[in-house]
Amino acid sequence: MCPVKDDQPQTLLITLSGQDRPGVTHRLFSALAPHSTSVLDIEQMVVRGRLMLAVLVGVGADISDVTGAEDAARAVARELDMEIQTRPGAGEDSERRRNRVHVTIMGAPLAAESVADITALLAERGGNIDRIRRIASYPVTAVEFQGSGVRVDELRLPLVEAASRHGADVAIQEAGLDRRGQYLVVMDVDSTFIQDEVIDLLADEAGVMADVAAITERAMAGELDFEESLRERVALLVGLPVEALERVRSRITLTPGARTLCRTLNRLGYRIALVSGGFTDIITPIAAELGVTDVRANGLEIVDGHLTGRVQGPVIDRMGKRTALEAFARQYGIPQRRTIAIGDGANDIDMMDAAGLGIAFNAKPAARAAADTSVNVPYLDSILFLMGITREEIESADLRDGISLEESRRN
């Protein structure tokens, strides 16, 4: 009997799984080649030494082509002692390619309950998890879920709430070309990029700590706006010798991971900017040491080697930070949807709102509520994991540049 002909080309989905070894993919496609097969889709991953290979092939209109390709694939599986599933007539999974999202979960440690809750929320909203990979095991455990069939705006709030219940951090982003384009990363300085409050260090040098703290307390209570409080605090520094600025710079402690973050972003060709309600005289030399050329902060007026107690130029306040982010984006031709703003306080909210991704870093409640995502671990380089950059990629690049693993993890 003649084989049955069909009007349309046939397809065959082949899934191989088993112990990984060199040459599995070569063996499978060599066996399929005589059967006039065309490759429509391939996905492969190896987890802890176990291979999963899925192949969708087209095999022509003759039914015998399907059975021939199927028999050839099964023979390979027997030879390699692997499991195999075949499904004739399988089609392209076009739905999986729409509404695609990346969900990154971080924790130290990452609790099983966090993963359970977040994956349940994805499923409840019709989302499917297509792929999972670990991005980092140090200094936090970070796992990325690549999903489809659900929109970011449907997921963000419930996932953030679920993660916070377990002390984890989560970020939800749309998949697409934007994750591959150049980024502008804009960071607050005090209590974000550095662990200190510069005005407090200057006040200590001037012997006016108590007076400065009293003004700060009034500002926190809403009695003064940022500009008023800044000018009042700077006025107390009148007469401070310029040499004190160098002493303050030497006392500053970078946030853990700040060097690694800047080093990695510079390698990628991304733009980094620091925006601060602090002072350029302190920040700019520190930024230059880390390869950051763009700084927007307040100036301290200096006459005859001493501070006059006045601020020089426009004050960088809450709106000034947002304006700076927008100006840097225009300057470098980077769409605002590819900007990341990182901050910890109310003065950073407008900047985070304007950015494509606003990250509250060990932030106060108002900033956490306004941000797209929060990072509550004390490592600034954890931001890289939200961008899909793995710990292994960071350390491999460091080793190529002569930076030891110990130094890479220390900075």
C-alpha positions as CSV (number, residue, x, y, z in Angstrom):
1,M,0.0,0.0,0.0
2,C,1.3,3.4,-0.9
3,P,2.0,5.8,2.0
4,V,-0.8,8.4,2.6
5,K,0.0,11.9,1.4
6,D,-1.1,15.0,3.2
7,D,-1.5,18.5,1.7
8,Q,0.6,20.1,4.4
9,P,4.2,19.4,5.6
10,Q,4.3,17.4,8.7
11,T,5.9,18.4,12.0
12,L,7.5,16.3,14.8
13,L,8.4,17.4,18.3
14,I,11.2,15.4,19.8
15,T,12.2,15.7,23.5
16,L,15.3,14.0,24.7
17,S,16.4,13.9,28.4
18,G,19.1,12.1,30.3
19,Q,22.7,12.3,31.4
20,D,24.6,15.1,29.6
21,R,27.6,14.2,27.5
22,P,29.4,15.7,24.5
23,G,27.9,15.0,21.1
24,V,24.2,14.4,21.9
25,T,22.9,17.2,19.7
26,H,25.2,16.2,16.9
27,R,24.0,12.5,17.1
28,L,20.4,13.5,17.0
29,F,20.6,15.8,14.0
30,S,22.9,13.5,12.1
31,A,20.2,10.8,12.4
32,L,17.4,13.2,11.3
33,A,19.3,14.5,8.3
34,P,18.5,11.7,5.8
35,H,14.8,12.2,6.4
36,S,14.6,15.7,4.7
37,T,14.0,17.4,8.0
38,S,14.0,21.2,8.5
39,V,14.7,22.7,11.9
40,L,11.8,24.9,13.2
41,D,12.7,25.4,16.9
42,I,15.3,24.1,19.4
43,E,15.6,24.6,23.1
44,Q,18.3,22.9,25.3
45,M,19.4,23.2,28.9
46,V,21.6,21.3,31.3
47,V,20.8,21.3,35.0
48,R,23.1,19.6,37.4
49,G,24.5,17.3,34.6
50,R,21.1,16.4,33.2
51,L,20.3,17.4,29.6
52,M,16.9,18.4,28.3
53,L,16.7,18.9,24.5
54,A,13.5,19.8,22.7
55,V,13.5,20.0,18.9
56,L,10.6,20.8,16.5
57,V,11.3,19.7,13.0
58,G,9.4,19.8,9.7
59,V,9.5,16.5,7.7
60,G,7.6,17.0,4.5
61,A,4.1,15.9,3.4
62,D,4.6,12.1,3.4
63,I,3.6,10.3,6.6
64,S,6.5,7.9,6.1
65,D,8.8,10.9,6.6
66,V,7.4,11.4,10.0
67,T,7.8,7.7,11.0
68,G,11.3,7.6,9.6
69,A,12.4,10.6,11.5
70,E,10.7,9.3,14.7
71,D,12.4,5.9,14.4
72,A,15.8,7.6,13.8
73,A,15.4,9.7,16.9
74,R,14.3,6.8,19.0
75,A,17.3,4.8,17.9
76,V,19.6,7.6,19.1
77,A,17.9,7.7,22.4
78,R,18.4,3.9,22.8
79,E,22.1,4.2,21.9
80,L,22.6,7.0,24.4
81,D,20.4,5.4,27.1
82,M,18.2,8.5,27.2
83,E,14.5,9.1,27.6
84,I,12.6,10.3,24.6
85,Q,9.1,11.6,23.8
86,T,7.8,12.3,20.3
87,R,4.7,14.1,19.2
88,P,3.8,14.3,15.5
89,G,1.8,17.3,14.4
90,A,3.0,19.6,17.1
91,G,2.8,23.3,16.1
92,E,4.8,26.5,17.0
93,D,4.0,27.8,20.5
94,S,3.3,31.4,19.4
95,E,1.5,32.3,22.7
96,R,4.8,31.7,24.6
97,R,6.4,34.4,22.6
98,R,3.9,37.1,23.5
99,N,3.5,39.0,26.8
100,R,6.9,37.7,27.9
101,V,8.3,38.8,31.3
102,H,11.4,38.3,33.5
103,V,10.8,37.9,37.2
104,T,13.9,38.0,39.4
105,I,13.7,36.9,43.1
106,M,16.5,37.5,45.5
107,G,17.0,36.5,49.1
108,A,19.7,35.8,51.7
109,P,18.7,33.1,52.1
110,L,16.0,32.6,49.5
111,A,13.1,30.8,51.2
112,A,11.2,28.0,49.5
113,E,8.0,29.8,50.5
114,S,9.0,32.8,48.5
115,V,9.3,30.7,45.3
116,A,6.1,28.9,46.1
117,D,4.0,32.0,46.5
118,I,5.5,33.8,43.5
119,T,5.1,30.9,41.1
120,A,1.5,30.4,42.3
121,L,0.7,34.0,41.5
122,L,2.1,33.6,38.0
123,A,0.0,30.5,37.4
124,E,-3.2,32.1,38.9
125,R,-2.9,35.0,36.4
126,G,-2.5,32.7,33.4
127,G,1.3,33.0,33.2
128,N,3.6,30.1,32.2
129,I,7.2,29.7,33.3
130,D,9.2,28.9,30.3
131,R,12.7,28.8,31.8
132,I,14.3,29.2,35.2
133,R,18.0,30.0,35.9
134,R,20.1,30.9,38.9
135,I,21.8,34.2,38.4
136,A,23.8,34.4,41.7
137,S,24.6,32.4,44.7
138,Y,26.7,35.1,46.3
139,P,26.2,37.5,48.1
140,V,22.5,36.7,47.7
141,T,20.7,33.8,46.0
142,A,19.1,35.3,42.8
143,V,16.9,33.3,40.5
144,E,15.3,34.5,37.2
145,F,12.0,33.2,35.9
146,Q,11.4,33.8,32.2
147,G,7.6,33.6,31.7
148,S,4.9,34.4,29.2
149,G,1.2,34.9,28.8
150,V,0.9,37.6,31.5
151,R,1.5,41.4,31.6
152,V,3.9,43.1,33.9
153,D,1.2,45.5,35.3
154,E,-0.8,42.5,36.4
155,L,2.1,41.0,38.3
156,R,4.1,43.8,39.9
157,L,2.0,44.6,43.0
158,P,1.0,41.1,44.0
159,L,4.5,39.7,43.5
160,V,6.1,42.6,45.5
161,E,3.6,41.9,48.4
162,A,4.3,38.2,48.3
163,A,8.0,38.6,48.3
164,S,8.0,41.1,51.2
165,R,6.1,38.6,53.4
166,H,9.1,36.3,53.2
167,G,11.8,39.0,53.4
168,A,12.7,38.5,49.7
169,D,13.1,41.1,46.9
170,V,11.5,40.7,43.5
171,A,11.7,42.6,40.2
172,I,9.3,42.2,37.2
173,Q,10.3,43.5,33.8
174,E,9.1,43.1,30.3
175,A,11.3,40.9,28.1
176,G,12.5,42.4,24.8
177,L,15.2,44.4,23.1
178,D,15.2,47.0,25.9
179,R,17.1,44.5,28.1
180,R,19.9,44.5,25.6
181,G,20.2,48.2,24.9
182,Q,22.5,50.7,26.6
183,Y,21.3,51.8,30.1
184,L,21.6,54.9,32.1
185,V,21.9,54.1,35.8
186,V,21.4,57.1,38.1
187,M,22.1,56.7,41.9
188,D,21.5,58.7,45.0
189,V,24.7,59.1,47.0
190,D,24.2,59.4,50.8
191,S,23.0,56.1,52.3
192,T,22.8,54.5,48.8
193,F,26.1,54.8,47.0
194,I,27.9,55.4,50.3
195,Q,27.0,54.4,53.8
196,D,27.4,57.9,55.3
197,E,25.6,61.2,55.4
198,V,28.1,63.7,54.2
199,I,26.5,66.7,55.9
200,D,26.9,64.9,59.2
201,L,30.6,64.2,58.6
202,L,31.1,67.9,57.7
203,A,29.2,68.9,60.8
204,D,31.5,66.7,62.9
205,E,34.5,68.4,61.4
206,A,33.0,71.8,62.3
207,G,31.9,70.8,65.7
208,V,28.2,71.5,65.1
209,M,26.8,68.0,65.0
210,A,24.0,68.7,67.5
211,D,22.9,71.9,65.7
212,V,22.8,70.1,62.3
213,A,20.9,67.2,63.8
214,A,18.3,69.6,65.2
215,I,17.7,71.1,61.7
216,T,17.5,67.6,60.1
217,E,14.9,66.6,62.7
218,R,12.8,69.7,61.9
219,A,13.0,68.9,58.2
220,M,11.9,65.3,58.9
221,A,8.9,66.6,60.8
222,G,7.9,68.7,57.8
223,E,8.8,72.1,59.3
224,L,11.4,72.8,56.7
225,D,11.6,71.8,53.0
226,F,14.8,70.3,51.7
227,E,16.3,73.6,50.3
228,E,15.6,75.5,53.6
229,S,17.2,72.8,55.7
230,L,20.2,72.4,53.4
231,R,20.9,76.2,53.5
232,E,20.5,76.3,57.3
233,R,22.8,73.3,57.8
234,V,25.5,74.6,55.4
235,A,25.4,78.0,57.1
236,L,26.6,76.3,60.2
237,L,29.8,75.2,58.4
238,V,31.0,78.8,57.9
239,G,34.8,79.1,58.4
240,L,35.5,75.4,58.0
241,P,38.9,75.1,56.3
242,V,39.0,73.5,52.9
243,E,41.4,70.8,54.2
244,A,38.5,69.4,56.1
245,L,36.9,68.3,52.9
246,E,39.8,65.9,52.2
247,R,39.4,64.5,55.7
248,V,35.7,63.9,55.1
249,R,36.4,62.1,51.8
250,S,38.9,59.8,53.6
251,R,36.2,58.9,56.2
252,I,33.6,57.9,53.6
253,T,32.7,54.2,53.3
254,L,31.4,52.9,50.0
255,T,28.3,50.7,50.1
256,P,29.4,47.0,49.7
257,G,29.3,46.2,46.0
258,A,29.6,49.8,44.7
259,R,32.9,49.2,43.1
260,T,31.7,46.0,41.4
261,L,28.6,47.7,40.2
262,C,30.5,50.6,38.6
263,R,33.2,48.3,37.2
264,T,30.7,46.0,35.5
265,L,28.5,48.8,34.2
266,N,31.5,50.5,32.7
267,R,32.6,47.3,31.0
268,L,29.2,47.1,29.4
269,G,29.4,50.7,28.2
270,Y,26.5,51.8,30.3
271,R,26.3,55.3,31.6
272,I,26.5,55.9,35.3
273,A,25.5,59.1,37.1
274,L,25.4,60.2,40.7
275,V,22.8,62.7,41.8
276,S,22.8,64.0,45.3
277,G,21.6,66.6,47.7
278,G,25.1,66.4,49.0
279,F,28.2,68.2,47.7
280,T,30.2,68.0,44.5
281,D,33.4,68.8,46.4
282,I,33.1,65.5,48.2
283,I,31.4,63.3,45.6
284,T,33.2,64.2,42.4
285,P,36.7,62.8,43.4
286,I,35.1,59.6,44.7
287,A,33.1,59.2,41.5
288,A,36.2,59.7,39.3
289,E,38.0,57.0,41.2
290,L,35.2,54.6,40.2
291,G,35.0,55.7,36.6
292,V,31.8,57.8,37.0
293,T,32.1,61.0,35.1
294,D,28.6,62.4,35.6
295,V,27.8,64.0,38.9
296,R,25.0,66.4,39.8
297,A,25.1,67.8,43.4
298,N,25.3,71.0,45.4
299,G,28.4,73.2,45.5
300,L,29.9,74.6,48.6
301,E,31.1,78.2,48.2
302,I,34.8,78.5,49.2
303,V,36.7,81.8,49.6
304,D,40.3,82.2,50.8
305,G,40.5,78.5,51.6
306,H,37.4,78.4,53.9
307,L,33.7,77.6,53.5
308,T,31.5,80.7,53.5
309,G,28.4,78.9,54.8
310,R,26.6,79.4,51.4
311,V,25.5,76.9,48.7
312,Q,26.8,77.7,45.2
313,G,24.5,77.3,42.3
314,P,20.9,75.8,42.2
315,V,20.0,73.4,44.9
316,I,19.6,69.7,43.9
317,D,16.4,68.7,45.6
318,R,13.7,66.2,44.9
319,M,12.7,67.7,41.6
320,G,16.4,68.5,40.8
321,K,17.2,64.8,40.9
322,R,14.4,64.0,38.4
323,T,15.5,66.8,36.1
324,A,19.1,65.5,36.3
325,L,18.0,62.0,35.2
326,E,16.0,63.4,32.3
327,A,18.9,65.6,31.2
328,F,21.4,62.8,31.3
329,A,19.1,60.6,29.3
330,R,18.7,63.3,26.6
331,Q,22.5,64.0,26.6
332,Y,23.3,60.4,25.8
333,G,20.3,59.6,23.6
334,I,19.0,56.9,26.0
335,P,15.2,56.5,26.1
336,Q,13.9,57.0,29.7
337,R,12.4,53.5,29.6
338,R,16.1,52.3,29.7
339,T,17.0,54.3,32.7
340,I,17.4,52.9,36.2
341,A,17.1,55.1,39.3
342,I,18.3,53.9,42.7
343,G,17.6,55.7,45.9
344,D,16.6,55.4,49.5
345,G,14.5,58.4,50.6
346,A,11.6,60.7,49.7
347,N,13.9,63.0,47.8
348,D,14.5,60.1,45.3
349,I,10.8,59.4,44.6
350,D,10.4,61.7,41.6
351,M,13.6,60.4,40.1
352,M,12.5,56.8,40.5
353,D,9.1,57.6,39.1
354,A,10.7,59.1,35.9
355,A,13.0,56.1,35.4
356,G,12.1,53.0,33.4
357,L,12.9,51.0,36.6
358,G,12.9,52.7,40.0
359,I,14.7,50.7,42.7
360,A,14.4,51.5,46.4
361,F,17.7,50.4,48.0
362,N,17.4,49.7,51.8
363,A,14.9,52.5,51.7
364,K,12.6,54.3,53.9
365,P,8.9,53.3,53.7
366,A,7.8,56.2,51.4
367,A,10.5,55.3,48.8
368,R,9.7,51.6,49.0
369,A,6.0,52.3,48.3
370,A,6.8,54.5,45.3
371,A,9.5,52.3,43.7
372,D,9.0,49.6,41.1
373,T,11.0,47.2,43.2
374,S,12.9,47.2,46.4
375,V,16.3,45.7,47.3
376,N,16.7,45.1,51.0
377,V,20.1,43.3,51.1
378,P,23.1,45.6,51.8
379,Y,24.9,44.8,48.5
380,L,24.7,47.5,45.8
381,D,25.9,45.1,43.1
382,S,22.7,43.1,43.5
383,I,21.2,45.6,41.1
384,L,23.2,43.8,38.4
385,F,21.1,40.6,38.9
386,L,17.9,42.6,38.2
387,M,19.5,43.4,34.8
388,G,20.0,39.7,34.1
389,I,23.8,39.9,34.7
390,T,25.0,36.8,36.5
391,R,27.5,36.5,39.3
392,E,29.5,34.1,37.2
393,E,29.7,36.7,34.3
394,I,30.9,39.4,36.8
395,E,33.6,37.2,38.3
396,S,34.8,35.9,34.9
397,A,35.3,39.4,33.7
398,D,37.1,40.4,36.9
399,L,39.5,37.4,36.5
400,R,40.2,38.4,32.9
401,D,41.1,41.9,34.2
402,G,43.4,40.5,36.8
403,I,41.1,41.0,39.8
404,S,41.1,38.0,42.1
405,L,37.9,36.3,43.2
406,E,38.5,37.4,46.8
407,E,38.8,41.1,45.7
408,S,35.8,40.8,43.3
409,R,33.6,39.5,46.2
410,R,35.0,42.0,48.7
411,N,34.1,45.1,46.5
